[in-house]
């Protein structure tokens, strides 16, 4: 087991198994029931609103899938459907720009943050960025728009040996550009800092390929060949609590997949804003994948070799999972009732 302590692994299996409902596995769920399920379970909506990334990092599929030569933007039909969905569910979880695009390359991002804040006043809005487009003025615009969290990855070229001096050099050049005080929070396994802001939580992390390998580089649904190889046996709970939307509106199983990869096409369940598919519909369409990922056993398609969140394949975990996914079990019902305070939706990352 690579990503979790043994104690956390058992706890995660128990909690996530107990939170499952029969409705999670129904693709024909009536809309009123779908709204309730979404409100109760979706903790994170992850999007990209442009296709463009200005980098081709070796540990990212953008190194061989072109996101550099052209720049596309999310169709307006998709964006408006997402906003309407946020209103419909009165969304109060986390909404984050991430995926395989550089969010700050799109200057409309400031307007989009304002749109999300208006549609879902109680949600927590975050963004992952490489920081290349950020300066002091842009940062103030993000603060004024209502962004809550900004995570900056300062990528150091693979050919440079990673050490503290190199990391400080890249970090300090970034700090000079944004003109903000900061406090170092760690130097190992990577240099990290907390950057001052009156309204946002901002962190910066200087990293490159060796550092990411040391932290167990994700294989992105089998696309990244330099990541640790595995045969997936553990369950995956992401489709129960996350919803992931690519720039063209495509809904995929989880954040590791991408709709522009030929090998991931079976993981695309629809396009928001097209053919009557809304935000809630996209979540319901994950029903079949939730069923295939809910417990231990060999996984299929792009999930077959995924190394992300590999919960321990121990006899205890397997037995707990098998017992707790029996949704008609009286024993499960009693345990769920006793643990109810621990099973509430988590609202912050």
Order of alpha helices (4+ residues) and beta strands (2+ residues): alpha-alpha-beta-alpha-beta-alpha-beta-alpha-beta-alpha-beta-beta-beta-alpha-alpha-beta-beta-beta-alpha-alpha-alpha-alpha
